[in-house]
Amino acid sequence: MSNKLSSLIAGTMNWGVWGNNLAKRDMQERIFAYLNQGITSFDHADIYGGYTTEASFGEAWQEMNITRDNVQFISKCGIKYVGGTRKYALKHYDYSKSYIIWSVEQSLKNLQTEYLDVLLLHRPSPLMQADEIAEAVTKLKETGKIKNFGVSNFSVEQTALLQKNIPISYNQIQFSATHFEPMLNGSIDFMQLHSVVPMAWNPLGAVFKETTEQTQRLHQLLSKLETKYECGKEIILLAWILKHPAGILPVVGTTNLDRITSLAHVKTIALSIEDWFAIWTESQGKKVP
């Protein structure tokens, strides 16, 4: 049995009604497809699909006869999102001990599992109390409901505040070739220094979403590199993240079966140092200092 996460993580945000609205059989097909590529970790959040996607995934999962020890479930809590059966006055955050524990118990019920491999606090709140969060996390660990604890979108200072009271194993941040500030502002350095493993959401950045001078420069370079490395542009962008010494784990959100299959190529790419810096250079639009 291992709680170690896979080097790529399958993100489920778009699996439900917020995205592709996959039927149960389609979810099962994607779960198998990811597992066949050695991607055994699945990233959730309680709010995905307006609090419905975890349950949809859980219904698909429980019919699959896959040993629980062979996969890892990540989920997030703390955002009170207005939607579905949650009739809050407005979107806000809640990191009270009772709400954290209740949220985890709801996620366990929805995912039809006895524990989460990783619990993340979804976004920092100005009102969060480190000692109260630590009490909740300690109780969840003692009762076996979570194995590891982390944060998401937390700054260095916010992470350090919580670390005074409880070990933090992960921080899921926005990071990509077009959003590389965390490797310059000390965020990723801090994680390396304190043995916090970074996860990267939106790891392909703006390359396939926006047409800007930045993305046009990158497409021009990536067209040359995909010929050199004999793989798609998205694989090169993921390889760029994986080359960083912090051991960053990209969260990939695709539900396209062909793209899922192509992810196997990431492990075969040995991106050269010059090509790594070339991608960064084109993203900045200028040479490195």
HUWOVEN-V132805 format. One record per backbone hydrogen bond with DSSP energy under -1.0 kcal/mol. NH is the residue of the N-H (numbers start at 0). CO is the residue of the C=O. E is the energy in kcal/mol with one decimal. If there is no record, write none. Layout:
nh=NH co=CO e=E
nh=NH co=CO e=E
//
This chain:
nh=8 co=249 e=-2.7
nh=9 co=40 e=-2.9
nh=10 co=251 e=-3.2
nh=11 co=42 e=-2.3
nh=14 co=11 e=-2.1
nh=18 co=15 e=-1.9
nh=19 co=13 e=-3.3
nh=20 co=15 e=-3.0
nh=21 co=14 e=-2.9
nh=26 co=22 e=-2.5
nh=27 co=23 e=-2.3
nh=28 co=24 e=-2.0
nh=29 co=25 e=-2.0
nh=30 co=26 e=-2.6
nh=31 co=27 e=-2.4
nh=32 co=28 e=-2.2
nh=33 co=29 e=-2.6
nh=34 co=30 e=-2.4
nh=35 co=31 e=-2.5
nh=36 co=33 e=-1.2
nh=37 co=34 e=-1.8
nh=38 co=33 e=-2.4
nh=41 co=71 e=-2.9
nh=42 co=9 e=-3.3
nh=43 co=73 e=-2.2
nh=45 co=75 e=-2.2
nh=47 co=44 e=-1.3
nh=49 co=46 e=-1.7
nh=51 co=47 e=-1.3
nh=52 co=47 e=-2.0
nh=55 co=51 e=-1.9
nh=56 co=52 e=-2.7
nh=57 co=53 e=-2.7
nh=58 co=54 e=-2.2
nh=59 co=55 e=-1.7
nh=60 co=56 e=-3.1
nh=61 co=57 e=-2.4
nh=63 co=60 e=-2.2
nh=69 co=66 e=-1.9
nh=70 co=67 e=-1.7
nh=71 co=39 e=-2.4
nh=73 co=41 e=-2.7
nh=74 co=117 e=-2.1
nh=76 co=119 e=-1.9
nh=79 co=91 e=-3.9
nh=80 co=78 e=-1.0
nh=82 co=85 e=-1.3
nh=85 co=82 e=-2.2
nh=91 co=79 e=-1.6
nh=93 co=77 e=-2.5
nh=99 co=95 e=-2.4
nh=100 co=96 e=-2.2
nh=101 co=97 e=-2.3
nh=102 co=98 e=-2.8
nh=103 co=99 e=-2.2
nh=104 co=100 e=-2.2
nh=105 co=101 e=-2.1
nh=106 co=102 e=-2.4
nh=107 co=103 e=-2.6
nh=108 co=104 e=-1.9
nh=109 co=105 e=-2.6
nh=110 co=106 e=-2.9
nh=112 co=107 e=-1.9
nh=115 co=144 e=-2.4
nh=116 co=72 e=-1.7
nh=117 co=72 e=-1.7
nh=118 co=147 e=-2.2
nh=119 co=74 e=-2.6
nh=120 co=149 e=-1.5
nh=121 co=76 e=-2.8
nh=127 co=124 e=-1.5
nh=132 co=128 e=-2.3
nh=133 co=129 e=-2.4
nh=134 co=130 e=-1.8
nh=135 co=131 e=-1.9
nh=136 co=132 e=-2.7
nh=137 co=133 e=-2.7
nh=138 co=134 e=-2.1
nh=139 co=135 e=-2.3
nh=140 co=136 e=-2.4
nh=141 co=137 e=-2.6
nh=142 co=138 e=-2.0
nh=143 co=140 e=-1.4
nh=144 co=139 e=-2.2
nh=145 co=139 e=-1.2
nh=146 co=115 e=-2.1
nh=149 co=118 e=-2.6
nh=150 co=169 e=-2.5
nh=151 co=120 e=-1.3
nh=152 co=171 e=-2.4
nh=158 co=154 e=-2.3
nh=159 co=155 e=-2.6
nh=160 co=156 e=-2.0
nh=161 co=157 e=-1.5
nh=162 co=158 e=-2.3
nh=164 co=161 e=-2.0
nh=165 co=161 e=-1.8
nh=168 co=148 e=-3.1
nh=170 co=196 e=-1.8
nh=171 co=150 e=-2.2
nh=172 co=198 e=-2.9
nh=174 co=200 e=-1.4
nh=175 co=178 e=-1.4
nh=182 co=179 e=-1.9
nh=183 co=180 e=-2.3
nh=184 co=180 e=-2.3
nh=187 co=181 e=-2.4
nh=189 co=185 e=-2.4
nh=190 co=186 e=-1.7
nh=191 co=187 e=-2.3
nh=192 co=188 e=-2.4
nh=193 co=189 e=-1.9
nh=195 co=190 e=-3.0
nh=196 co=168 e=-3.1
nh=198 co=170 e=-2.0
nh=199 co=248 e=-2.3
nh=200 co=172 e=-2.7
nh=204 co=201 e=-1.7
nh=206 co=203 e=-1.3
nh=208 co=205 e=-1.0
nh=209 co=205 e=-2.4
nh=215 co=211 e=-2.4
nh=216 co=212 e=-2.1
nh=217 co=213 e=-2.1
nh=218 co=214 e=-2.6
nh=219 co=215 e=-1.9
nh=220 co=216 e=-1.9
nh=221 co=217 e=-3.4
nh=222 co=218 e=-2.1
nh=224 co=220 e=-2.1
nh=225 co=221 e=-2.7
nh=227 co=223 e=-1.9
nh=228 co=224 e=-3.1
nh=230 co=225 e=-1.2
nh=235 co=231 e=-1.5
nh=236 co=232 e=-2.2
nh=237 co=233 e=-1.8
nh=238 co=234 e=-2.4
nh=239 co=235 e=-2.0
nh=240 co=236 e=-1.2
nh=241 co=237 e=-2.4
nh=242 co=238 e=-1.4
nh=243 co=240 e=-1.4
nh=246 co=243 e=-1.6
nh=248 co=197 e=-2.5
nh=250 co=199 e=-3.1
nh=251 co=8 e=-2.9
nh=259 co=255 e=-2.5
nh=260 co=256 e=-2.3
nh=261 co=257 e=-1.9
nh=263 co=260 e=-1.4
nh=264 co=261 e=-2.0
nh=265 co=262 e=-1.5
nh=267 co=264 e=-1.5
nh=268 co=265 e=-1.1
nh=275 co=271 e=-2.3
nh=276 co=272 e=-2.5
nh=277 co=273 e=-2.1
nh=278 co=274 e=-2.0
nh=279 co=275 e=-1.7
nh=280 co=276 e=-2.8
nh=281 co=277 e=-2.5
nh=282 co=278 e=-2.0
nh=283 co=279 e=-2.3
nh=284 co=280 e=-2.2
nh=285 co=280 e=-1.2
//
